[in-house]
Amino acid sequence: MQSSTITLHQTPIFQPKFSSFPPKNNHHHHHQQFLVRTNLLISPKMASSSSSLSGYFPIRSQKADSLSVVNDEANGFPTLMDYVGKGGLNVGDDLVVLLSHLQYACKRIAALVASPFNSSLAKHMGGSAAGGSAESGRDVAKPLDIVSNEIILSSLRSSGKVAIMASEEDDSPIWINDDGPFVVVTDPLDGSRNIDASIPTGTIFGVYNRLVELDHLADKEKALLNSLQSGSRLVAAGYVLYSSATILCASFGSGTHAFTLDHSTGDFVVTHPNIKIPPRGQIYSVNDARYFDWPEGLRKYIDTVRQGKGKNPKKYSARYICSLVADFHRTLLYGGVAMNPRDHLRLVYEANPLSFLAEQAGGKGSNGKSRILSIQPVQVHQRLPLFLGSSEDMEELESYGDVQQKVNPGYEV
Ligand SMILES: O=P(O)(O)OC[C@H]1O[C@](O)(COP(=O)(O)O)[C@@H](O)[C@@H]1O
């Protein structure tokens, strides 16, 4: 059996292109790609080197003869690194370096979650990928969460740009490097309870500046206080969705942008610049098996929109993957509301980064009563109800007042 011999090194991965800035242009894109027409638009700024290709999106295809063929290098589709660098958003050299390490970590996690050896890895690590160990319960970290956590931590360490990592998987924030300009908060692998069924999962991250005024404190104390910054101070935030495509979606405070991993080159290429969440959607996303544990207001809201009796006179449809990144990603693109009305999701690792992305896309993030980004965290692992989505749908939902689920019995599945 392979299980006893599996190591992370067996995962096919792409090395980070650079560990300092500016990067050398060492693309090795000799792969040929095929273009098909799509509705995707590259913003004029970013499309400067590919204006004749605007509206096209590279995919791999077996049918070369029926499609035009171009070389990726000539094509010049902006990669994530191009997009954030000096010719693009110019987010600053330190953040570019951090991002290059973070995206590398996420490519490793993408390979890991897609690996046929997942269950072997779980056994090897002494756990159960199905979460079935005796003391488990559903909130216990699964082995892949732990491995992903280690992958992220090692990438943050090697970036040299991070002072503190606060992770959902660790009891308390980790002090990494006195000189690191950034604090990173992360849920390394959200939705992992679904992993055995190959349901989408995701990494969530947020980036703050290190508070230099706290430098004189002891490591433990300053690690904690730096991690408890309010979401309104986020410098950047993002998620990586591991699904049929691997998508990195991020904001640096000027819009929300998504990049899709091109497996033939190992690059994230820009596919969704400047995402604008529609002001109204027609989808609600919630675990509605909990209906009878909901407060009156939330029941009324859902009953109203599913009958098409809300302010948007259309019958809403339900979608719930039970994987926050996937449910949020769909909401960002299609509009509507994604929610978990009970005290379950974490303010620091999940609610703040995703609310930042929602706001940067013109949407809202709320606990049902107030803006997530304005809440001052008091504990790194604090949980709260979370509602994310289209501005008009969110306003309508909040107008029902009573939408936070107080009954939280601890569900088994
Ligand atoms: O059981 P619920 O209330 O539907 O919660 C589902 C949510 O929990 C999560 O799985 C996160 O929970 P964990 O931190 O326990 O993994 C999200 O991905 C998902 O949106």
The ligand as a Tripos MOL2 file, in Angstrom:
@<TRIPOS>MOLECULE
LIG
   20    20     1     0     0
SMALL
NO_CHARGES

@<TRIPOS>ATOM
      1 O1        -23.7460   22.8850    9.0720 O.co2     1 LIG1
      2 P1        -24.0130   24.2280    8.5100 P.3       1 LIG1
      3 O2        -24.5940   25.1440    9.5130 O.co2     1 LIG1
      4 O3        -24.8500   24.1400    7.2640 O.co2     1 LIG1
      5 O4        -22.6050   24.8740    8.1660 O.3       1 LIG1
      6 C1        -21.9690   24.7070    6.9340 C.3       1 LIG1
      7 C2        -20.7810   25.5770    6.8680 C.3       1 LIG1
      8 O5        -19.7930   25.0550    7.7120 O.3       1 LIG1
      9 C3        -18.5690   24.9490    7.0220 C.3       1 LIG1
     10 O6        -18.3910   23.6370    6.6050 O.3       1 LIG1
     11 C4        -17.4540   25.3740    7.9280 C.3       1 LIG1
     12 O7        -17.5570   24.5910    9.0840 O.3       1 LIG1
     13 P2        -16.2970   23.8980    9.7280 P.3       1 LIG1
     14 O8        -15.4040   25.0460   10.1290 O.co2     1 LIG1
     15 O9        -16.8420   23.1010   10.8660 O.co2     1 LIG1
     16 O10       -15.7020   23.0570    8.6320 O.co2     1 LIG1
     17 C5        -18.7400   25.8290    5.8040 C.3       1 LIG1
     18 O11       -17.9460   25.4540    4.7190 O.3       1 LIG1
     19 C6        -20.2030   25.6840    5.5020 C.3       1 LIG1
     20 O12       -20.6760   26.8060    4.8480 O.3       1 LIG1
@<TRIPOS>BOND
     1     1     2 2
     2     2     3 1
     3     2     4 1
     4     2     5 1
     5     5     6 1
     6     6     7 1
     7     7     8 1
     8     7    19 1
     9     8     9 1
    10     9    10 1
    11     9    11 1
    12     9    17 1
    13    11    12 1
    14    12    13 1
    15    13    14 2
    16    13    15 1
    17    13    16 1
    18    17    18 1
    19    17    19 1
    20    19    20 1
@<TRIPOS>SUBSTRUCTURE
     1 LIG1         1 GROUP 0 **** ****
